[in-house]
Amino acid sequence: MNVKKKMGRPPEDTSPVMVRMSNEMIKAIDALREKAPDRPSRPEIIRRAMATYLENLQKG
């Protein structure tokens, strides 16, 4: 049985970010979510993608 975690207060060291995206980009994000073994939420897959992007930027 899947038990969904309750949404609680967000961590204190975070800030919300609102971003508009094209429908094509959202479809691509959803396709990426489907490939992930743990099927993360849209916000989580976007956080992961940004973390990877920033990590690659730092590597040069």
C-alpha positions in Angstrom: 0.0 0.0 0.0 1.3 3.4 -0.9 1.1 5.9 1.9 1.4 9.5 0.8 3.4 11.8 3.1 1.5 14.7 4.5 2.6 18.1 3.3 4.1 20.0 6.2 5.6 23.4 6.6 8.5 23.8 4.2 12.0 24.0 5.5 12.9 27.4 6.9 15.9 27.9 4.5 13.8 27.7 1.3 11.9 30.3 -0.8 9.1 29.6 -3.3 9.8 30.3 -7.0 7.1 30.8 -9.6 8.1 30.0 -13.2 5.9 29.9 -16.3 6.7 27.1 -18.7 5.5 26.2 -22.1 3.2 23.2 -22.4 5.9 21.4 -24.4 8.4 21.9 -21.5 5.8 20.6 -19.0 5.3 17.5 -21.2 9.0 16.9 -21.3 9.2 17.3 -17.5 6.4 14.8 -17.1 8.1 12.3 -19.5 11.3 12.6 -17.4 9.2 11.9 -14.2 7.8 8.8 -15.8 11.3 7.4 -16.5 12.5 8.0 -12.9 12.2 4.9 -10.7 10.7 6.8 -7.8 8.3 9.0 -9.9 9.1 12.3 -8.2 6.7 15.2 -8.2 7.1 18.0 -10.8 8.8 20.3 -8.3 11.2 17.5 -7.2 12.2 16.6 -10.8 12.8 20.3 -11.5 14.9 20.6 -8.3 16.9 17.6 -9.4 17.4 19.0 -13.0 18.5 22.4 -11.6 20.9 20.7 -9.2 22.5 18.7 -12.0 22.6 21.8 -14.2 24.3 23.9 -11.6 26.7 21.1 -10.7 27.7 20.8 -14.4 28.2 24.6 -14.6 30.6 24.5 -11.7 32.6 21.8 -13.3 33.2 24.0 -16.3 
